[in-house]
Amino acid sequence: MAEPTVTDDLTGALTQPPLGRTVRAVADRELGTHLLETRGIHWIHAANGDPYATVLRGQADDPYPAYERVRARGALSFSPTGSWVTADHALAASILCSTDFGVSGADGVPVPQQVLSYGEGCPLEREQVLPAAGDVPEGGQRAVVEGIHRETLEGLAPDPSASYAFELLGGFVRPAVTAAAAAVLGVPADRRADFADLLERLRPLSDSLLAPQSLRTVRAADGALAELTALLADSDDSPGALLSALGVTAAVQLTGNAVLALLAHPEQWRELCDRPGLAAAAVEETLRYDPPVQLDARVVRGETELAGRRLPAGAHVVVLTAATGRDPEVFTDPERFDLARPDAAAHLALHPAGPYGPVASLVRLQAEVALRTLAGRFPGLRQAGDVLRPRRAPVGRGPLSVPVSSS
């Protein structure tokens, strides 16, 4: 395999060349070595003080201090991992909206700083179209989602007057979101358990493109992507399976982040319970305050100038979306979660020009309905134990487990 390279421009960055072939095209030994070497490079740069490398390690429950260290370096800074990084809202917005930046290189293949490819080129770069939505018209999606979320919660807690203790994600959010997505996508009833299993195996997929996962996790995700593609009856050239997986994971993470933020501010949880119409505002504020997709990686299509720097074609640029939502130049008191915030929608999370654009509306709908359903049935909901979070997850952010109780 290719040796790690040192580039002499700007900082003498030590980077790892991309794998160059798809996951399924290489043997375990080569793939495992590639993953270990890439992770080792991230650890070296993090140990030497690079905040973006610290983010890529994905070892912290709270990545926001590292984001602030990136912000302190200026609008655009160069990480020795080989990426240009920004936490600046204005600069990030210009990058995300510009056709000068893509998800892969101009030739459609991965570039350095992208750890893996699960298909020919980068699957997120292809035309983004969701699978056919079965028999559910777009206007009927809300009714379907509401019905499934309500049934899931009633099955978990059949007596609204009783007290319950349960795990929020595994007991309600993930089953409800997954079942609703299956219904909207037209997954046959006898295949929905398979659909749920495949999506769970695909949960680390977005992280694995930039942060090396274990060999077992990578193999499981690669196999699951192929199986899900077949289940959804997509051709090999369709991104439908990938988008479906990304959308369900993002909706689960968004809901988990929203509930945690609301329960940490009990007065705002009570306000949501009294005014269920605030659920949409809670979703937008969560997208600003703690979004499910924390960063957006792009590649410069042709030589361009950015924040006074001349970037060559193929340069890797990372927008720390979560950090831009707390930019003090844009948001007043950005560290405060506020349902009444008038400018929450100025966030850049789930940007329509990014890979999550096609699923953003369904992600929002699922999170909004989940919050309404929880608030309507459990106004006394409270956190009842420690939150468990995943590791090696710099892209997707959301809890794995949240023990809660109701009274």
C-alpha positions as CSV (number, residue, x, y, z in Angstrom):
1,M,0.0,0.0,0.0
2,A,1.0,3.6,-0.4
3,E,3.3,5.0,2.3
4,P,2.2,8.1,4.4
5,T,3.5,11.2,2.7
6,V,4.9,14.4,4.0
7,T,4.0,17.5,2.1
8,D,6.3,20.5,2.3
9,D,3.7,23.2,1.6
10,L,2.8,25.4,4.6
11,T,3.5,23.0,7.4
12,G,5.1,19.8,6.3
13,A,1.9,17.9,6.9
14,L,2.0,14.2,7.4
15,T,-1.0,12.7,5.6
16,Q,-2.2,9.3,4.6
17,P,-3.0,8.7,0.9
18,P,-6.5,7.4,0.2
19,L,-7.0,3.6,0.0
20,G,-7.4,4.0,-3.8
21,R,-9.7,1.0,-4.1
22,T,-13.1,0.1,-2.7
23,V,-13.3,-1.6,0.7
24,R,-14.4,-4.9,-0.9
25,A,-11.5,-4.9,-3.3
26,V,-8.7,-5.2,-0.7
27,A,-7.7,-8.0,1.7
28,D,-8.1,-7.6,5.5
29,R,-4.4,-7.2,6.1
30,E,-4.1,-4.2,3.7
31,L,-7.3,-2.6,4.9
32,G,-6.5,-3.1,8.5
33,T,-3.0,-1.6,8.1
34,H,-4.5,1.4,6.2
35,L,-7.0,2.0,9.0
36,L,-4.4,1.7,11.8
37,E,-1.8,4.0,10.0
38,T,-4.4,6.6,9.4
39,R,-5.6,6.6,13.0
40,G,-2.0,6.7,14.2
41,I,-1.4,9.9,12.1
42,H,-4.5,11.5,13.7
43,W,-3.3,10.7,17.2
44,I,0.2,12.1,16.5
45,H,-1.2,15.4,15.2
46,A,-3.7,15.6,18.1
47,A,-0.9,15.0,20.6
48,N,1.1,17.8,19.0
49,G,-1.8,20.2,19.5
50,D,-3.8,20.2,16.3
51,P,-7.5,20.8,17.2
52,Y,-8.9,19.3,14.0
53,A,-6.9,16.1,14.5
54,T,-8.4,16.0,18.0
55,V,-11.8,16.2,16.4
56,L,-11.0,13.3,14.0
57,R,-9.9,11.1,16.9
58,G,-13.5,11.3,18.1
59,Q,-12.6,10.4,21.7
60,A,-14.3,13.3,23.5
61,D,-17.9,13.4,24.7
62,D,-17.8,17.2,24.1
63,P,-16.0,18.3,20.9
64,Y,-17.0,21.9,21.2
65,P,-13.8,23.1,23.0
66,A,-11.8,21.7,20.1
67,Y,-14.0,23.7,17.7
68,E,-13.3,26.9,19.6
69,R,-9.6,26.2,19.3
70,V,-10.1,26.0,15.5
71,R,-12.1,29.2,15.6
72,A,-9.2,30.9,17.5
73,R,-6.9,30.2,14.6
74,G,-8.8,32.4,12.2
75,A,-11.4,32.1,9.5
76,L,-9.4,29.4,7.7
77,S,-6.5,27.4,9.1
78,F,-4.4,24.5,7.8
79,S,-4.4,21.2,9.8
80,P,-1.3,19.0,9.5
81,T,-3.7,16.2,8.7
82,G,-3.8,17.9,5.3
83,S,-7.1,19.6,5.5
84,W,-8.1,23.3,5.5
85,V,-10.6,23.9,8.3
86,T,-13.1,26.6,9.1
87,A,-15.5,27.3,12.0
88,D,-16.4,30.7,10.5
89,H,-20.1,31.0,9.6
90,A,-19.8,33.4,6.7
91,L,-16.9,31.6,5.1
92,A,-18.6,28.2,5.6
93,A,-21.8,29.4,4.0
94,S,-19.9,30.6,0.9
95,I,-18.1,27.2,0.6
96,L,-21.3,25.1,1.0
97,C,-23.1,27.2,-1.6
98,S,-20.3,27.3,-4.2
99,T,-20.0,25.0,-7.1
100,D,-16.2,25.4,-6.9
101,F,-16.3,22.7,-4.1
102,G,-17.4,19.1,-4.4
103,V,-17.5,16.0,-2.3
104,S,-14.8,14.2,-4.3
105,G,-12.1,15.4,-6.7
106,A,-12.9,16.7,-10.2
107,D,-12.3,13.2,-11.5
108,G,-14.8,11.7,-9.1
109,V,-12.4,9.7,-7.0
110,P,-11.4,10.1,-3.3
111,V,-8.7,12.5,-2.3
112,P,-6.3,12.4,0.6
113,Q,-8.0,12.9,4.0
114,Q,-10.9,10.7,2.8
115,V,-10.1,7.4,4.5
116,L,-12.3,5.0,2.6
117,S,-14.5,4.6,-0.4
118,Y,-17.5,2.2,-0.4
119,G,-18.2,2.5,-4.1
120,E,-16.7,3.5,-7.4
121,G,-15.5,7.1,-6.6
122,C,-17.4,8.6,-3.7
123,P,-21.1,7.5,-3.4
124,L,-22.2,10.8,-2.0
125,E,-21.1,12.6,-5.1
126,R,-23.6,11.0,-7.4
127,E,-27.0,12.3,-8.4
128,Q,-28.9,12.4,-5.1
129,V,-32.3,10.8,-5.4
130,L,-34.1,8.9,-2.8
131,P,-35.7,5.6,-3.5
132,A,-39.3,5.6,-4.6
133,A,-41.5,6.3,-1.6
134,G,-43.7,3.3,-2.0
135,D,-47.4,4.1,-1.8
136,V,-46.9,7.1,0.5
137,P,-47.3,10.5,-1.2
138,E,-45.1,13.3,0.1
139,G,-48.1,15.0,1.6
140,G,-49.0,11.8,3.5
141,Q,-45.6,11.3,5.1
142,R,-46.5,13.3,8.3
143,A,-49.6,11.1,9.0
144,V,-47.6,7.9,8.5
145,V,-44.7,9.2,10.7
146,E,-47.1,10.4,13.4
147,G,-49.0,7.1,13.5
148,I,-45.9,5.0,13.8
149,H,-44.3,7.2,16.5
150,R,-47.5,7.1,18.5
151,E,-47.9,3.4,18.2
152,T,-44.3,2.8,19.2
153,L,-44.5,4.9,22.3
154,E,-47.9,3.4,23.3
155,G,-46.5,-0.1,22.9
156,L,-43.6,0.9,25.2
157,A,-45.7,2.7,27.8
158,P,-49.4,1.6,27.4
159,D,-50.7,3.3,30.5
160,P,-50.3,7.2,30.3
161,S,-51.0,7.5,34.0
162,A,-48.2,5.1,35.1
163,S,-44.6,5.8,35.7
164,Y,-42.0,4.2,33.4
165,A,-38.2,3.9,33.2
166,F,-36.8,3.1,29.7
167,E,-33.9,3.7,27.4
168,L,-34.9,6.5,25.1
169,L,-33.0,5.6,22.0
170,G,-33.4,1.9,21.9
171,G,-36.9,1.9,23.5
172,F,-38.5,4.6,21.4
173,V,-36.6,6.8,19.1
174,R,-34.6,4.3,16.9
175,P,-37.5,1.8,16.5
176,A,-40.0,4.6,15.6
177,V,-37.7,6.5,13.2
178,T,-36.6,3.3,11.5
179,A,-40.2,1.9,11.2
180,A,-41.5,5.2,9.8
181,A,-38.7,5.4,7.3
182,A,-39.4,1.8,6.2
183,A,-43.0,2.7,5.7
184,V,-42.3,5.9,3.7
185,L,-39.8,4.0,1.5
186,G,-42.2,1.1,0.9
187,V,-40.1,-1.6,2.5
188,P,-42.2,-4.8,2.6
189,A,-43.5,-5.6,6.0
190,D,-41.7,-8.9,6.1
191,R,-38.3,-7.2,5.4
192,R,-38.5,-4.4,8.0
193,A,-36.6,-6.3,10.7
194,D,-33.8,-6.8,8.1
195,F,-34.0,-3.1,7.2
196,A,-33.6,-2.1,10.8
197,D,-30.6,-4.4,11.3
198,L,-28.9,-3.1,8.2
199,L,-29.3,0.5,9.2
200,E,-27.8,-0.2,12.6
201,R,-24.8,-1.8,10.9
202,L,-24.5,1.3,8.7
203,R,-24.6,3.8,11.6
204,P,-20.8,4.5,11.6
205,L,-20.7,4.9,7.8
206,S,-20.5,8.7,7.5
207,D,-17.8,8.7,10.2
208,S,-15.7,6.0,8.5
209,L,-15.1,8.3,5.5
210,L,-12.8,10.5,7.6
211,A,-12.2,8.7,10.9
212,P,-10.8,5.1,10.7
213,Q,-13.1,2.6,12.3
214,S,-12.2,-1.0,13.3
215,L,-11.8,-3.5,10.5
216,R,-14.9,-5.4,11.7
217,T,-17.0,-2.2,11.7
218,V,-15.8,-1.3,8.1
219,R,-16.5,-4.8,6.8
220,A,-20.0,-4.9,8.4
221,A,-20.9,-1.5,7.0
222,D,-19.7,-2.4,3.5
223,G,-21.7,-5.6,3.5
224,A,-24.8,-3.9,4.9
225,L,-24.7,-1.2,2.2
226,A,-24.7,-3.8,-0.5
227,E,-27.6,-5.7,1.2
228,L,-29.6,-2.5,1.7
229,T,-29.1,-1.6,-1.9
230,A,-30.6,-4.9,-2.9
231,L,-33.4,-4.7,-0.4
232,L,-34.5,-1.3,-1.8
233,A,-34.2,-2.6,-5.3
234,D,-31.8,0.1,-6.4
235,S,-29.2,-0.3,-9.1
236,D,-25.5,-0.2,-8.3
237,D,-25.4,3.4,-9.5
238,S,-28.2,4.7,-7.2
239,P,-27.4,6.3,-3.9
240,G,-30.8,5.5,-2.5
241,A,-29.6,3.0,0.1
242,L,-26.9,5.3,1.3
243,L,-29.2,8.2,1.6
244,S,-31.8,6.1,3.5
245,A,-29.2,5.0,6.0
246,L,-27.8,8.6,6.5
247,G,-31.3,10.0,6.9
248,V,-32.4,7.5,9.6
249,T,-29.2,7.9,11.5
250,A,-29.4,11.7,11.4
251,A,-33.0,11.7,12.5
252,V,-32.2,9.4,15.5
253,Q,-29.2,11.6,16.5
254,L,-31.1,14.8,16.0
255,T,-33.9,13.6,18.2
256,G,-31.5,12.4,20.9
257,N,-29.6,15.7,20.9
258,A,-32.9,17.7,21.1
259,V,-34.2,15.7,24.1
260,L,-30.9,16.0,25.9
261,A,-30.8,19.7,25.4
262,L,-34.5,20.1,26.5
263,L,-34.1,18.0,29.6
264,A,-31.0,19.9,30.5
265,H,-33.3,23.0,30.5
266,P,-36.4,21.8,32.3
267,E,-38.3,25.1,31.9
268,Q,-38.0,24.7,28.1
269,W,-39.1,21.1,28.3
270,R,-42.2,22.2,30.2
271,E,-42.8,25.0,27.7
272,L,-42.7,22.4,24.8
273,C,-45.2,20.2,26.7
274,D,-47.5,23.2,27.2
275,R,-47.0,24.3,23.6
276,P,-46.4,21.3,21.3
277,G,-46.2,23.7,18.3
278,L,-42.7,24.6,19.5
279,A,-41.4,21.2,18.4
280,A,-40.3,22.6,15.0
281,A,-38.5,25.4,16.8
282,A,-36.8,22.9,19.0
283,V,-35.6,21.0,16.0
284,E,-34.1,24.1,14.4
285,E,-32.5,25.3,17.6
286,T,-31.0,21.8,18.1
287,L,-29.6,21.9,14.5
288,R,-27.9,25.2,15.5
289,Y,-26.8,24.2,19.0
290,D,-25.9,20.5,18.6
291,P,-26.5,19.1,15.1
292,P,-26.5,15.4,14.2
293,V,-24.0,16.1,11.3
294,Q,-21.0,18.0,12.8
295,L,-18.9,18.7,9.7
296,D,-19.1,18.8,5.9
297,A,-15.9,17.9,4.0
298,R,-15.5,19.4,0.5
299,V,-12.8,19.2,-2.3
300,V,-11.6,22.2,-4.3
301,R,-12.6,21.6,-7.9
302,G,-10.1,24.1,-9.4
303,E,-7.5,26.5,-8.0
304,T,-9.3,29.1,-6.0
305,E,-8.8,31.8,-3.4
306,L,-10.4,31.4,0.0
307,A,-10.0,33.7,2.9
308,G,-6.9,35.3,1.4
309,R,-5.3,31.9,0.7
310,R,-4.7,30.3,-2.7
311,L,-5.9,26.7,-2.6
312,P,-4.9,24.3,-5.4
313,A,-7.3,21.9,-7.1
314,G,-7.9,18.9,-5.0
315,A,-7.4,20.7,-1.7
316,H,-9.5,19.3,1.1
317,V,-11.7,21.8,3.0
318,V,-13.7,21.0,6.1
319,V,-16.6,23.1,7.3
320,L,-17.2,22.5,11.0
321,T,-20.9,22.9,10.8
322,A,-21.5,22.5,14.5
323,A,-19.0,25.2,15.3
324,T,-20.6,27.7,12.8
325,G,-23.9,27.3,14.7
326,R,-22.1,28.8,17.7
327,D,-20.3,31.6,15.9
328,P,-20.7,34.7,18.1
329,E,-20.5,37.0,15.1
330,V,-23.9,35.5,14.0
331,F,-25.7,34.2,17.1
332,T,-26.3,36.1,20.3
333,D,-25.2,34.1,23.4
334,P,-24.5,31.1,21.2
335,E,-23.8,28.7,24.0
336,R,-27.3,29.0,25.3
337,F,-30.1,26.6,24.1
338,D,-33.2,28.8,23.5
339,L,-36.5,27.7,22.0
340,A,-37.4,31.3,21.4
341,R,-34.2,32.2,19.5
342,P,-35.3,34.3,16.5
343,D,-32.2,33.5,14.4
344,A,-31.9,29.7,14.9
345,A,-32.8,29.0,11.2
346,A,-29.6,30.8,10.1
347,H,-27.6,27.6,11.0
348,L,-25.9,25.6,8.2
349,A,-26.8,22.1,9.4
350,L,-28.2,19.6,6.9
351,H,-27.4,22.1,4.2
352,P,-29.5,21.7,1.0
353,A,-26.4,21.7,-1.2
354,G,-24.8,18.9,0.8
355,P,-25.1,15.1,0.9
356,Y,-27.9,15.3,3.4
357,G,-30.0,17.7,1.4
358,P,-32.4,15.1,-0.2
359,V,-33.2,13.7,3.3
360,A,-33.2,16.9,5.3
361,S,-37.0,17.4,5.3
362,L,-37.7,13.9,6.4
363,V,-35.1,14.1,9.1
364,R,-36.7,17.3,10.4
365,L,-40.2,15.7,10.3
366,Q,-39.1,12.6,12.2
367,A,-37.4,14.6,14.9
368,E,-40.3,17.0,15.3
369,V,-42.9,14.2,15.5
370,A,-40.8,12.3,18.0
371,L,-40.6,15.4,20.3
372,R,-44.3,16.1,20.0
373,T,-45.1,12.5,20.8
374,L,-42.8,12.4,23.8
375,A,-44.0,15.7,25.2
376,G,-47.6,14.8,24.8
377,R,-47.3,11.5,26.7
378,F,-44.5,12.2,29.2
379,P,-44.5,15.8,30.4
380,G,-42.6,14.6,33.5
381,L,-39.8,13.0,31.5
382,R,-36.4,13.3,33.0
383,Q,-32.9,11.9,32.5
384,A,-32.3,8.9,34.8
385,G,-28.7,8.0,34.3
386,D,-25.5,8.6,32.4
387,V,-25.5,9.2,28.7
388,L,-23.5,6.7,26.6
389,R,-21.8,8.2,23.4
390,P,-19.9,6.5,20.6
391,R,-16.2,6.9,19.9
392,R,-14.6,7.5,16.5
393,A,-17.6,9.6,15.6
394,P,-16.4,13.1,14.4
395,V,-19.1,13.4,11.7
396,G,-22.3,12.1,13.3
397,R,-23.2,13.2,16.8
398,G,-25.9,11.7,19.0
399,P,-26.2,9.6,22.1
400,L,-26.2,5.8,21.9
401,S,-28.1,5.4,25.1
402,V,-30.1,7.8,27.3
403,P,-31.8,6.3,30.4
404,V,-35.0,8.3,31.2
405,S,-38.0,8.0,33.5
406,S,-41.4,9.5,33.7
407,S,-43.8,10.3,36.4
